[in-house]
Amino acid sequence: MNNYFENILASALFKCEGIYTKDDDVRQGFSRLYSFTTENISGYIDKFDLNGKSLLTVGSSGDQVINASLFNCVDQTVVDICPYTKFYFYLKKACILSFSLKEFMDFFCYNDYPKFCHDNKDVFSKEKFEEVKDLLRVLDYESYLFWDEVFSLYKPEKVRRELFSSDEDRSFVLQGMNLYMKDEEAFSKAKVKIRGINPKFICEDIFKVNLNRTYDNVFLSNIGLYCGIDRLKELVGRLEPYVDDKMLLCYLYKTEENTKYKKDWSEIYDLKRLKSSLGEYITSFDTFCGVRGILFEDEKYDRDSVLIYEKRK
Ligand SMILES: C[S@@+](CC[C@H](N)C(=O)[O-])C[C@H]1O[C@@H](n2cnc3c(N)ncnc32)[C@H](O)[C@@H]1O
């Protein structure tokens, strides 16, 4: 085992003991994994040409990668500050290859699953982990070592609570947000597509990362919500030379182009300021059924948007 891996594993074991280290502060509140995306990826993914193209994305849930794989996007790089991102991707990959959609959801969905206000006691079930661990070992040896150690020392529910953020939508909402979870048919397609996906993982602060190549597409998720308008502009400016086609600048919840800003909202939702600051980079403002639109089965209830930069050729 190398030192870097040992330190990451140790930080996870500390967390499961309820001990937080300086490293957790350095990671700006993102030292925990997202169990699933919190965005309606199904709503925006078709705005990008991913077929045979490359993608640089954030996303510790791995869902950006898995959804993009459905469009034959093989050349993928994940930059994420959460140190367990690679291990979680390979755990999901092994489970996609081994389980039905129902088994996959029984294993990964925790909050309100299968019933509202009931946490899933079978999350990360040890029996189900036994079924995938040999494959995980072949797919990525560090991921195998990581989960084998964590699951053998701590109860599954403890792991879910300590290593993951509490954000997780209801299971039918997750299915609406993720094309690969839509139904067993989509999940079968994911089994074929995910086989050849072995992203490059860079565990770094995206504001500091040094890239040595360009990407057709870049997804910045909703980082702008956390860093604010000025820093988002700085980030977009830094990454722009590395984009060949399109960059998703920011995901905006409950927002359409004419949504009026309210003072208690995060700064990123001040669309007037956002547009005047990032104006040169915003080439489209795309709106689609929001996460809460899926929840309430009414697209008009809430719509979300993504700001996109398209490079002029
Ligand atoms: C802003 S978070 C929110 C979750 C997101 N909406 C999704 O669906 O995945 C998106 C991802 O960005 C990562 N992240 C946040 N700040 C980062 C930074 N400065 N550098 C690299 N990754 C970062 C988090 O660890 C997380 O996986």
The ligand as an SDF file (V2000), in Angstrom:
LIG
                    3D

 27 29  0  0  0  0  0  0  0  0999 V2000
  -20.8890   21.1940   -5.5300 C   0  0  0  0  0  0  0  0  0  0  0  0
  -21.0660   19.4850   -5.1960 S   0  0  0  0  0  0  0  0  0  0  0  0
  -22.8080   19.1690   -5.1630 C   0  0  0  0  0  0  0  0  0  0  0  0
  -23.3230   17.8560   -5.7260 C   0  0  0  0  0  0  0  0  0  0  0  0
  -23.7140   17.9690   -7.1780 C   0  0  0  0  0  0  0  0  0  0  0  0
  -24.8880   18.7940   -7.3550 N   0  0  0  0  0  0  0  0  0  0  0  0
  -23.9070   16.6250   -7.8620 C   0  0  0  0  0  0  0  0  0  0  0  0
  -24.9910   16.3420   -8.3350 O   0  0  0  0  0  0  0  0  0  0  0  0
  -22.9320   15.8570   -7.9260 O   0  0  0  0  0  0  0  0  0  0  0  0
  -20.4280   18.7620   -6.6350 C   0  0  0  0  0  0  0  0  0  0  0  0
  -19.1230   18.0600   -6.4400 C   0  0  0  0  0  0  0  0  0  0  0  0
  -18.1000   19.0320   -6.4540 O   0  0  0  0  0  0  0  0  0  0  0  0
  -17.0710   18.6240   -5.5730 C   0  0  0  0  0  0  0  0  0  0  0  0
  -16.3490   19.8450   -5.2190 N   0  0  0  0  0  0  0  0  0  0  0  0
  -16.7860   20.9040   -4.5180 C   0  0  0  0  0  0  0  0  0  0  0  0
  -15.8410   21.8770   -4.4540 N   0  0  0  0  0  0  0  0  0  0  0  0
  -14.7870   21.4090   -5.1590 C   0  0  0  0  0  0  0  0  0  0  0  0
  -13.4970   21.9330   -5.4700 C   0  0  0  0  0  0  0  0  0  0  0  0
  -13.1180   23.1270   -5.0380 N   0  0  0  0  0  0  0  0  0  0  0  0
  -12.6660   21.1740   -6.2040 N   0  0  0  0  0  0  0  0  0  0  0  0
  -13.0260   19.9410   -6.6420 C   0  0  0  0  0  0  0  0  0  0  0  0
  -14.2250   19.4000   -6.3760 N   0  0  0  0  0  0  0  0  0  0  0  0
  -15.0910   20.1150   -5.6550 C   0  0  0  0  0  0  0  0  0  0  0  0
  -17.8020   17.9280   -4.4380 C   0  0  0  0  0  0  0  0  0  0  0  0
  -16.9680   17.0170   -3.7520 O   0  0  0  0  0  0  0  0  0  0  0  0
  -18.9440   17.2540   -5.1670 C   0  0  0  0  0  0  0  0  0  0  0  0
  -18.6410   15.9250   -5.5060 O   0  0  0  0  0  0  0  0  0  0  0  0
  1  2  1  0
  2  3  1  0
  2 10  1  0
  3  4  1  0
  4  5  1  0
  5  6  1  0
  5  7  1  0
  7  8  2  0
  7  9  1  0
 10 11  1  0
 11 12  1  0
 11 26  1  0
 12 13  1  0
 13 14  1  0
 13 24  1  0
 14 15  1  0
 14 23  1  0
 15 16  2  0
 16 17  1  0
 17 18  1  0
 17 23  2  0
 18 19  1  0
 18 20  2  0
 20 21  1  0
 21 22  2  0
 22 23  1  0
 24 25  1  0
 24 26  1  0
 26 27  1  0
M  CHG  2   2   1   9  -1
M  END
$$$$
